[in-house]
Amino acid sequence: MTAAVSPVRFVAQLFLYVPLMVLIGYFSTLPVFVHLPQGQALIRLTFSVAGQRLQECRERSPEELAKLAPNMRAAMDCPRERAPVTVELEMDGKPLYHVVVPPKGLKNDLPSTVYRRLAVLEGSHHFVARLRDRAAGEFNYVQEKTLELRSGDSLVIDFNPAQGGFIFRR
Amino acid sequence: MATTSNPSRTPRLALLHALQAVEAAFDRAFGPGGNPWRHLGALSFFLFWVIAVTGIYVYALFDTSVTGAYRSVEHLAREQWYLGGVMRSLHRYASDAFVVTMLLHLLKEYLGGHYYNFRWFSWLTGVPLLWLAYASGIGGYWLVWDQLAQFSIIATAEWLDFFPLFGEPLMRNFLAPRSVDDRFFSLLIFLHIGIPLLLLLGMWIHIQRISRPVTIPPRVLGWGTLITLIAVSVARPAVSHEPADLSLVPAVVQPDWYYMFVHPLMYRLSPGQLWAFAGGSTLLIAALPLLPHPKPQPVARVSLANCNGCGRCFADCPYAAVILQPRNDGRPLARQATVLPDLCAGCGICAGACPSSTPFRSGERLVTGIDMPRQPIGLVRAELERALSRMQGTGRIVVFGCDEAADVKALAGTDTAAISLICAGMLPPSFVEYAVRGGAAGVLITGCRDGDCLYRLGNRWVEDRIRGERQPHLRINVPRERVRIAWADRQDLAGLKRELEAFRTSLAALSEATAGQARPRPKRMGGHG
């Protein structure tokens, strides 16, 4: 049964609204979240690069061309599959990250992409970044850089073969 | 009844028991009709509109550009703190409260077992609302374009990048300060308006299978909630972090935990584990109706021979499970009631609304227009007649109760008859008159607490019918002082007993005052009593 409105009930309602105020107000901003501890910087290693073709293009023979439909008679046969991309990051002479990234796509014919967060201590660091975009052999892109990282810095290590390989930017 | 006869049998029911105790405590302050625990869905709707109105105001003064976004929000908060600042804070805190009411609504419906059988639609359509609510809220934080926005948008991109859906990782769009342009903010605005509109559409769909959905809370509760949120807004205005700078990492942030708990959780776990958590939780919630649960109750059945197509069952059904269709039995009537079995809760409220459910009908077998196979109205009349003939003493009381509320059988005695119905709303008011004319000094009606009827509208219809405000109503010749309504849930049997004794005392005083006045007995009961 509905009880009559009374001052006591009014005060009781006020009393119950206070926890709601506290609940809403507090968790709206607190407790704080330490995303990156003091004294650390963040490296973001990221790239999107297509590996070299696994097989070289070759010229089709006249017999092969004759077997194809007229509209499909391309002179060159280029298999679509790309090589995985291997990347290594070394800091102060110690390996920091190593990954072999397969190409994307159902036919393995799309670029390999990497995004990796690496938290490191602030200070001066010597980095060596290596990348291989072919199936075998040595790393064909190598870049060295010494950088002074401050606490809270965000260092992006990107890769663009058109710009010569690795790009270090803050 | 088979599902809830022992409230502590499972953890779910034990928690339900605890929640009902909390609700009972709130009843003392707010009254059952204004108890926020009984209006969580309506409060969510109300908060949505508060968010919408405050959002429109903030948007009117928002600059949709990389350089202007932060500045315009700061201007709003500092130069126009008395209105714009309060609006912005209210926008945030109402959004936080929305999450609270939404999650409590989900919890309460789960604990109450409101997720299977005929309720599956409402349950399942509520699941996407969780995602839409979070997408709406988190997207709003990005618009401020402060370090919290930067933290959140990068965390979200890193989370989405777990699935290789895009040619390049989304995260590559946020590597350097110049990565973000004004068009990006147009996209964010589009998302922050579009997703809440989808949320509203989802909320509308969510309530489609219930009739008379309550989307507006009681006025006192609405004002109380609004004033509380304004008070928080004034006492603790929402403030921005430092402006976003993609060349730096926001080392320490103050996330809104109601929405952004997912970001710290992801950094504690991993993007894949967060997907497993979010996806797994969603699937689990969505799959609950498929898990083993009690069988549906037998649905209402129409007897065309006793149905005149008046439409009262159609008007009173809480789940729109009764429709009116053109007559197909050849009788010269326009319409007939038809039950949609998939929507029917089997609550019997329709039987209580049917004018043919009167026990004064002379036939030996009482068959009504729309009836419940598991508790036909005819059997209720027979049970009432047996009880009236058995009772002794001058202060005889008939208690009509509800299977889902306080167990009225515990009140039965030599001078008290207890009849438990599927729902209190199943009680045709004519049964009250029948009992009084059959020798009962009074009739006590009980059921789930006000605003907490398992079948939503049972106690509301009972009160309206007894007050004479809803058909079929209790006839005017029945002294209202001989009828009492006392809502009591399972945990409130002691309170119901006290109410019964108080009623007995008032009836005794009434009997002394009206001694010698005869009440005409129903013809069928001439030999009883």
Interface residues (C-beta under 8 A of the other chain):
Chain A: M1 T2 A3 V5 R9 A12 Q13 F15 L16 Y17 L20 M21 L23 I24 G25 F27 S28 T29 L30 V32 F33 V34 H35 L36 P37 Q38 Q40 A41 L42 R44 T46 S48 K104 L110 P111 T113 V114 Y115 R117 S151 G152 D153 S154 V156 D158 R169 R170
Chain B: F26 R28 A29 F30 G31 P32 G33 R92 Y93 D96 A97 V100 F151 E158 D161 P164 G167 E168 P169 M171 R172 L175 A176 G224 T225 T228 L229 A231 V232 A235 R236 A238 L246 S247 L248 V249 P250 A251 V252 V253 Q254 P255 D256 W257 Y258 H263 P264 Y267 D450 I485 A486 W487
